[in-house]
Amino acid sequence: MKKEKNNNGNSLIEKKLPTNKEQHYKSSFFKEADIPARMGKTIYLRAEYHERIQRILRIIGKDKVSLFSYVDNVLEEHFKNYENEIRMLYDRNNSIF
């Protein structure tokens, strides 16, 4: 726990220090993508998800990361975590015979 103080030095609130999971989340998803958005493709999101992501980017990301970069980072992590499963399912469903 970290105690935050006001200008008078009085303790205001106690804040939890970031966990390793929180640090991993921020370092994985709140970084600019390796390619510019104009090099990508247009996709559609549910309005609910778009609004939620925009709030996340505004509050947690301090408006420093684009929607494109966040979604690109989420997909990159997804493909990295599930690469083997995706390959097995793809091969199973893409048989020659």
N, C-alpha and C positions, 0 to 999 in steps of 0.2 A: 504494500500500500504506500502511496505517496500522498502527503498532505499538501494541499494547495493553500497558499496564504494570500490575503488581500494586500493592498498597499501599506496598511498599518502593521503588517506582520502577523495579523490574527489568522488563525486557522479557519478556513471556510468549509472545505469539503475534503473528503479523502477519495483519491482516485486509484483504481487498480492500475498497476504497471502492465504494459502489454505482455501477453503471453507469447511463447514461440509460435503458436498457431496464428495469432493475430499478426505478428511480424511477418510470417510466411505469406499470409493472405495479402497484406499490403505490398510486400515486395514482389509478389507474383502478378498481381492484377492492376496495381496502380503505377504502371510504367507505360511510356509511349510504345506503340507497336514499331516493329522494325521496318515496316513499309508505310508509305503515306496512304491515307484513306482513299485518295483518288485512284490508287492502283488496285483497289479491291472491287467488290461487287455489291450491289444493293440487296439488302435483305429486309424483311418485314418482321417486326416484333409485335407481340400483344401490347396494347396500350398500357395495360397494367404493369408489364415488365419494363417497358420503356420508362414509365414514370418512376418506378422503383429504382432502376439503375441510375436515372438522372439524379435522384435524391442521394443515392450512395456516392456518386461521383462528386456531387456538390459538397456534401458534409464530410465524408471520410477522405475523399481525394482532393478536397479543397479546390475543386474546379481546375485541377492541373492536368487531368487526363481526359482524353476525348472518349465519347461513347464507342467509336470504332475501336480504339485501343483496348478498352476494357473488354468488349466482346471478343476481340481477337485473342487477348490473353486468356480469357475463360476457355475458349475453344482449344487453344494451344495446350493448356493444362489438361483438359478433358481427353484430347487425343494422346497425350503423353501417359496419362494414368490408365487408359483403357485400350492402348494400342494392341495388346495381345488378344483381348476379347473381341475387338473389332475385326482383327485379321482372321481369327477362327470363325466367327460368324460369317464374314464375307466369303471365305473359302468354302464353308459348308453350303452356302446359298448360291454359289457361283460355279457349280460343278459343270464339267464339259458334257457329261452324259445325262 
